[in-house]
């Protein structure tokens, strides 16, 4: 990739305030750059995203994955969708001179970012026409959506995908290995503990299930199949404590294709 435009890095306090990269305050800016470059480079190297694609970034935040694509999507278009208005406002100002990049505010209810909205994620209709996108992705989105919300988002993603289009999403996937490690995971009392069962998965906090949710792999597969999506690959990450067959850096990645 060409050198990135440095003025597309958000202010440090905005990154922290919007819940992006808060593990180490001193590193949030460098991590914003590093993680964005790393994920998009991986997608390009896997031949998932091409320079002429029309793409959708669901839960785009402050443009962490948009920024590295400015010099790549020369013939394509980028659309970012997010429920945090301050993120979308910042992106629309920062990217105002980049005509093929657009950011859309999703005015729906979120315990964290938009408590005043009336529309629920389970009822939300993406503001795009059917069969618009060549490629769709999300990062750390389905770790914060309860099952009915997750199902609707998969339905909406499938609707706006062209036949043959691909999607790349991260999850905390509860397969047999992850389920077998839950007692040890919960005993460590880390942010990934999942002591409570809910519809379709397990959560860290029953009073606030969106804080963190893991979904059963068989349920994820059922929903994908229901909405004409074939799962091409599941790349497990180390979040659950697994030590074998790790092919992702943190959360699990599921790659699917529209029939």
C-alpha positions as CSV (number, residue, x, y, z in Angstrom):
1,X,0.0,0.0,0.0
2,X,1.0,3.6,-0.5
3,X,1.8,5.9,2.5
4,X,-1.4,6.7,4.4
5,X,-2.8,10.1,4.9
6,X,-1.9,11.0,8.5
7,X,-4.7,13.5,8.9
8,X,-7.2,10.6,8.9
9,X,-6.1,9.5,12.4
10,X,-8.7,10.7,14.9
11,X,-7.7,12.5,18.1
12,X,-6.5,10.3,20.9
13,X,-9.3,11.2,23.3
14,X,-11.9,10.5,20.7
15,X,-10.6,7.1,20.0
16,X,-10.6,6.3,23.8
17,X,-14.0,8.0,24.3
18,X,-15.6,5.9,21.5
19,X,-14.3,2.7,22.9
20,X,-11.7,2.0,20.3
21,X,-8.2,0.9,21.5
22,X,-8.7,1.6,25.2
23,X,-6.3,-1.1,26.6
24,X,-3.4,1.2,26.7
25,X,-4.0,5.0,26.5
26,X,-0.4,5.7,25.4
27,X,-0.7,3.3,22.4
28,X,-4.3,4.0,21.1
29,X,-3.1,6.1,18.2
30,X,-0.3,3.7,17.1
31,X,-2.7,0.7,17.6
32,X,-5.4,2.4,15.5
33,X,-2.9,2.6,12.7
34,X,-1.3,-0.8,13.2
35,X,-4.5,-2.8,13.6
36,X,-6.2,-1.0,10.6
37,X,-3.3,-1.7,8.4
38,X,-2.9,-5.3,9.5
39,X,-6.6,-6.3,9.0
40,X,-7.0,-4.6,5.6
41,X,-3.6,-6.0,4.4
42,X,-4.8,-9.4,5.4
43,X,-8.1,-9.0,3.5
44,X,-6.3,-7.9,0.4
45,X,-3.7,-10.7,0.5
46,X,-6.6,-13.2,0.9
47,X,-8.1,-11.7,-2.3
48,X,-11.3,-10.8,-0.4
49,X,-11.3,-7.2,-1.4
50,X,-10.3,-5.8,-4.8
51,X,-9.5,-2.2,-5.8
52,X,-12.8,-1.9,-7.8
53,X,-15.1,-3.3,-5.2
54,X,-18.0,-1.6,-3.5
55,X,-17.5,-2.4,0.1
56,X,-19.5,-2.0,3.4
57,X,-17.8,-1.7,6.8
58,X,-20.5,-2.5,9.5
59,X,-19.6,-0.9,12.7
60,X,-16.9,1.3,11.1
61,X,-16.2,3.4,14.1
62,X,-13.7,6.2,13.4
63,X,-12.5,4.7,10.1
64,X,-9.8,2.3,11.4
65,X,-10.2,0.1,8.4
66,X,-11.4,2.9,6.1
67,X,-8.1,4.8,6.3
68,X,-5.8,2.1,4.9
69,X,-8.1,1.6,2.0
70,X,-8.1,5.2,0.7
71,X,-5.1,4.6,-1.5
72,X,-6.3,1.1,-2.5
73,X,-10.0,1.5,-3.5
74,X,-9.1,3.8,-6.5
75,X,-11.9,2.3,-8.7
76,X,-14.2,1.2,-5.9
77,X,-16.4,2.7,-3.2
78,X,-16.4,2.5,0.6
79,X,-19.4,2.8,2.9
80,X,-19.1,2.9,6.7
81,X,-22.1,2.3,9.0
82,X,-22.0,2.9,12.7
83,X,-24.3,3.7,15.7
84,X,-22.0,6.3,17.3
85,X,-22.9,9.7,15.8
86,X,-19.6,11.4,17.0
87,X,-17.6,8.8,15.0
88,X,-19.7,9.3,11.9
89,X,-19.5,13.1,12.2
90,X,-15.8,13.0,12.6
91,X,-15.3,10.7,9.6
92,X,-17.6,12.7,7.4
93,X,-15.5,15.8,8.2
94,X,-12.1,14.1,7.8
95,X,-13.0,12.3,4.6
96,X,-15.1,15.1,3.0
97,X,-12.6,15.5,0.1
98,X,-12.5,11.7,-0.7
99,X,-15.5,11.4,-3.0
100,X,-15.7,7.6,-3.0
101,X,-15.8,7.2,0.8
102,X,-19.1,7.7,2.7
103,X,-20.2,7.3,6.3
104,X,-23.7,6.7,7.5
105,X,-25.2,7.1,11.0
106,X,-27.4,4.2,12.1
107,X,-29.8,5.8,14.4
108,X,-30.7,2.7,16.5
109,X,-30.6,1.8,20.1
110,X,-27.3,1.0,21.8
111,X,-26.7,0.6,25.5
112,X,-23.3,2.3,25.0
113,X,-23.6,4.7,22.1
114,X,-27.2,5.7,21.4
115,X,-29.5,5.1,24.4
116,X,-32.1,7.6,23.1
117,X,-32.9,5.9,19.9
118,X,-36.2,3.9,19.5
119,X,-35.3,1.5,16.7
120,X,-33.8,-1.8,17.9
121,X,-31.0,-3.6,16.1
122,X,-33.3,-6.6,15.6
123,X,-35.6,-4.3,13.5
124,X,-33.0,-2.2,11.7
125,X,-33.0,-2.1,7.9
126,X,-29.7,-1.2,6.3
127,X,-30.1,2.0,4.2
128,X,-28.8,0.4,1.0
129,X,-30.4,-1.3,-2.0
130,X,-30.4,-5.0,-2.5
131,X,-27.3,-6.6,-4.2
132,X,-25.1,-3.5,-3.8
133,X,-21.9,-4.7,-2.3
134,X,-19.0,-6.9,-3.4
135,X,-17.6,-7.3,0.1
136,X,-18.8,-6.7,3.6
137,X,-17.0,-6.9,6.9
138,X,-17.3,-6.2,10.6
139,X,-14.9,-6.3,13.6
140,X,-16.0,-6.7,17.2
141,X,-19.6,-6.2,16.1
142,X,-21.2,-9.6,16.8
143,X,-19.5,-9.8,20.2
144,X,-21.9,-7.1,21.3
145,X,-25.2,-8.1,19.6
146,X,-27.7,-10.5,21.2
147,X,-28.9,-13.3,19.1
148,X,-32.0,-11.6,17.5
149,X,-29.9,-8.6,16.6
150,X,-27.2,-10.8,15.2
151,X,-29.7,-12.7,13.0
152,X,-31.1,-9.4,11.6
153,X,-27.7,-8.1,10.8
154,X,-26.8,-11.2,8.9
155,X,-30.1,-11.0,7.1
156,X,-29.4,-7.4,6.2
157,X,-25.9,-8.1,5.1
158,X,-27.0,-10.9,2.9
159,X,-29.7,-8.8,1.4
160,X,-27.3,-6.0,0.3
161,X,-24.7,-8.5,-1.0
162,X,-24.3,-9.3,-4.7
163,X,-24.5,-13.0,-5.6
164,X,-21.0,-14.4,-5.1
165,X,-20.0,-11.5,-2.7
166,X,-18.1,-12.4,0.4
167,X,-18.2,-11.3,4.0
168,X,-15.7,-11.4,6.9
169,X,-16.9,-11.0,10.5
170,X,-15.3,-11.5,13.9
171,X,-17.0,-13.4,16.7
172,X,-16.5,-15.3,19.9
173,X,-17.4,-18.7,18.6
174,X,-18.6,-21.4,21.0
175,X,-17.5,-24.6,19.4
176,X,-16.7,-27.8,21.4
177,X,-13.2,-26.7,22.2
178,X,-14.2,-23.2,23.5
179,X,-17.1,-24.7,25.5
180,X,-14.7,-27.2,27.1
181,X,-12.5,-24.3,28.2
182,X,-15.2,-22.2,29.7
183,X,-14.7,-23.3,33.4
184,X,-11.1,-22.3,33.2
185,X,-11.9,-19.1,31.3
186,X,-14.5,-18.1,33.9
187,X,-12.2,-18.9,36.8
188,X,-9.6,-16.4,35.5
189,X,-12.2,-13.6,35.8
190,X,-11.0,-11.9,32.6
191,X,-13.0,-9.8,30.2
192,X,-13.7,-12.9,28.2
193,X,-15.5,-14.8,31.0
194,X,-18.9,-16.1,30.0
195,X,-20.8,-17.5,33.0
196,X,-24.4,-17.0,31.8
197,X,-26.5,-18.8,29.2
198,X,-28.8,-16.7,26.9
199,X,-30.6,-17.4,23.6
200,X,-28.0,-18.5,21.1
201,X,-24.9,-18.2,23.3
202,X,-23.4,-17.1,26.6
203,X,-22.7,-13.6,28.1
204,X,-20.5,-12.0,30.7
205,X,-23.3,-10.0,32.3
206,X,-27.0,-10.8,32.3
207,X,-27.9,-7.3,33.2
208,X,-26.0,-6.0,30.2
209,X,-25.6,-8.9,27.7
210,X,-24.3,-6.6,24.9
211,X,-21.2,-6.0,27.0
212,X,-19.9,-9.3,25.6
213,X,-21.6,-12.2,24.0
214,X,-20.3,-15.5,22.5
215,X,-22.5,-17.4,20.0
216,X,-22.8,-21.1,19.5
217,X,-21.2,-22.2,16.3
218,X,-24.1,-24.4,15.2
219,X,-26.5,-21.4,15.6
220,X,-24.2,-19.2,13.6
221,X,-24.1,-21.8,10.9
222,X,-27.9,-22.1,10.9
223,X,-28.4,-18.4,10.5
224,X,-25.9,-18.2,7.6
225,X,-27.6,-21.0,5.8
226,X,-31.1,-19.5,6.4
227,X,-30.0,-16.3,4.6
228,X,-28.3,-18.0,1.6
229,X,-24.7,-17.6,2.9
230,X,-22.2,-20.4,2.6
231,X,-19.5,-20.4,5.3
232,X,-16.1,-20.8,3.5
233,X,-13.8,-20.8,6.5
234,X,-13.8,-20.5,10.3
235,X,-10.5,-19.1,11.7
236,X,-10.3,-19.6,15.4
237,X,-8.5,-17.1,17.6
238,X,-6.9,-17.7,21.1
239,X,-9.5,-15.8,23.2
240,X,-10.9,-18.9,24.8
241,X,-7.5,-20.3,25.8
242,X,-7.3,-22.8,22.9
243,X,-3.8,-23.6,21.8
244,X,-4.3,-25.6,18.6
245,X,-5.6,-24.7,15.2
246,X,-5.2,-20.9,15.9
247,X,-5.5,-19.0,12.6
248,X,-6.7,-15.6,13.9
249,X,-5.1,-13.0,16.1
250,X,-7.7,-12.5,18.8
251,X,-11.4,-13.2,18.1
252,X,-12.6,-15.8,15.7
253,X,-13.2,-15.0,12.1
254,X,-15.9,-16.4,9.9
255,X,-15.7,-15.9,6.1
256,X,-18.9,-16.5,4.1
257,X,-20.1,-16.1,0.5
258,X,-23.6,-15.2,-0.8
259,X,-25.1,-17.9,-3.0
